[in-house]
Amino acid sequence: MSDIIVSTMNDLPGHDVVEVHGEVFGLVVRARNAFSNFGSSLRTVFGGEVSGYTKLLGDSREQAIERLRQAAQEKGANAVLAMRFDCNEIADLMSEVAAYGTAVTVRKHEG
């Protein structure tokens, strides 16, 4: 999937957008375990990074981008522009991470 270019920019320097395929997204919802919830409760009292959540969200973002690439490829695109993340909590038990953007076909500038 790494052949699908993902950019947070609205355009891609050195490339022309030749076709727009529409919005695509990659979504991941992960449950947190009771130990992580307990550990984060202690961190809110004593301060500090909750490394378990940091890893969970980092892994979720990577997986969301891979799903975004797959959705773009299914539409016939070779790039996603204006990619953004959206993160939410569901019932204080799950973390939702969505990566979304516009699927496009780009070609390198001639000359």
C-alpha positions in Angstrom: 0.0 0.0 0.0 3.0 2.3 0.3 2.6 3.2 -3.4 -0.5 5.3 -2.4 0.8 8.8 -1.6 -0.8 10.4 1.5 -0.3 14.1 2.1 -1.8 16.6 4.5 -1.3 19.3 1.8 -4.1 20.3 -0.6 -1.9 19.7 -3.6 1.2 17.7 -4.3 4.3 19.6 -5.5 5.6 18.4 -8.8 2.3 16.6 -9.6 -1.0 17.5 -11.3 -4.3 16.2 -10.1 -5.9 14.5 -13.1 -8.9 12.9 -11.4 -10.8 13.3 -8.2 -12.4 10.1 -6.8 -14.0 11.6 -3.7 -13.7 11.3 0.1 -12.1 8.2 1.6 -11.5 7.2 5.2 -9.8 4.6 7.3 -11.4 3.9 10.7 -10.1 2.0 13.8 -11.9 1.5 17.0 -9.9 -0.1 19.9 -11.0 -1.1 23.3 -8.8 -0.2 26.2 -8.1 -2.8 28.9 -8.9 -2.3 32.6 -5.2 -2.1 33.5 -4.7 0.8 31.1 -7.8 2.6 32.5 -6.5 2.1 36.1 -3.0 3.3 35.1 -4.4 6.4 33.4 -6.5 7.2 36.5 -3.3 7.3 38.5 -1.6 9.5 36.0 -4.4 12.1 36.2 -3.7 12.3 39.9 0.1 12.2 39.9 0.8 13.5 36.4 2.9 12.1 33.6 2.5 10.5 30.2 0.3 7.5 29.9 2.6 5.5 27.6 0.0 2.7 27.1 -2.4 5.2 25.5 0.3 6.8 23.6 1.3 3.5 21.9 -2.4 2.6 21.4 -3.2 5.9 19.6 0.1 5.8 17.6 -0.7 2.2 16.4 -4.3 3.2 15.7 -3.2 6.1 13.5 -0.9 3.9 11.5 -3.6 1.4 11.0 -6.1 4.1 10.0 -3.7 5.4 7.4 -3.3 1.9 5.9 -7.1 1.5 5.7 -7.3 4.9 4.1 -4.7 3.8 1.5 -6.7 0.7 0.8 -10.0 2.7 0.4 -8.2 5.0 -2.1 -6.8 2.1 -4.0 -10.3 0.6 -4.3 -11.5 3.8 -5.9 -8.7 3.7 -8.4 -6.7 6.6 -6.8 -2.9 6.8 -6.4 -2.9 9.5 -3.7 -4.9 11.0 -0.9 -4.7 14.8 -0.4 -5.8 17.0 2.6 -5.5 14.0 5.0 -6.6 14.7 8.5 -7.1 12.7 11.7 -10.2 12.7 13.9 -10.0 11.0 17.4 -12.8 10.3 19.8 -13.6 8.4 22.9 -16.6 6.0 23.0 -18.2 5.4 26.4 -14.9 6.0 28.1 -13.9 2.4 27.0 -12.8 2.7 23.4 -10.7 5.0 21.3 -11.8 5.8 17.7 -9.3 7.1 15.2 -10.3 8.1 11.7 -8.0 9.2 8.9 -9.8 10.9 6.1 -9.0 12.9 2.9 -9.7 13.2 -0.8 -8.7 10.3 -3.1 -7.2 11.5 -6.3 -5.1 10.4 -9.3 -1.9 12.4 -9.7 0.7 12.5 -12.4 4.2 14.0 -12.3 4.6 17.3 -14.1 5.9 16.9 -17.7 9.3 18.4 -18.4 
